[in-house]
Amino acid sequence: MADSTIIFPAPGKTHRGLLAATSPTLAGYEWPYLAIRGVADGPTLCVIAGIHGAEYPPIDAVLQFSRAIDPATLRGQILAVPIVNLPAFWARTPFVCPADGKNPNRAFPGDPHGSFSQALAHLVFEQLIKRGDFLVDLHCGDLVEDLVPYCGMQESGIDRVDRSALDLAVTFGLPYVCAEPPTGGSAAGTTDGAAAAAGIPAIYAEAGGIGQLRQSDVDLHLRGLHRVLMHLGMVDGDQDTLNTPTMLREVVVVRAARGGFFRKAVAAGDTVQAGGLIGRMVDLWGEPQEEITSPVDGVALFVTTSPAISAEGLLIGIGVPG
Ligand SMILES: [Zn+2]
């Protein structure tokens, strides 16, 4: 029998449940979750992954993380959902939900009467995110996307929330940290933006990509989650020292005006200069169409690895220092 709302167990216990939605749009799906209750008081941390269902290291990190928690040594509570976008996971669909072709991570805080992605966002926001005092949403490059690890948060204009989220993002320990404006910049409607607007400090963390399940990428997420637990006082331990991350002020997304076959000239992690070559588009006869250059100085945070690019297709995300 699935739970119609999240159930936390008695202190010192873990409840492995299935969350069912009341929305008819979401009928037929039940979301595995773990609700872990420590033996002492503390905050509730919500950890989710798989809003993009083919991002495997984050999913595995939530699976491994939630099973490794010992409730007998935990202060506070952890609510963990390894796979939010179940239709995309089963269909191995990148970027969107196959039920409606929309990106659920542009649909927050959601709409119970909207399409599948909007109803899913509403379920996640109401049942998971709002149950937490803090949110960590794990991501990576998608099936055809390579990526350099980074972490980000969206500012809300609420000073306490923004400072807390930025502390979490730095604590997570990845080489780049992006603090995005309250508008969300190039990505409005995200989990972290909606959480922040509701007064819940939230971060997203990106490590891994191109459909691979590498333990080294999973480990970056696991180490980050453990650092967050220590930072929030939920477990004991000493933080290992980290290099100071490079701060980014925005992620500039470059798209192709016309579709075609794209020969990229930049890899994830490369430094790019304004006016520098990102790649060359040829048409499907091989005829040169366009040389695509960077509009800004920055670092290639994520790069589309597939050469098959449709009109307005995403080529690269460039993190701009500042
Ligand atoms: Zn993602």
Residues whose N, C-alpha, C, O or C-beta is under 5 A from the ligand:
A	BS01	ZN	H52 E55 H139 C140
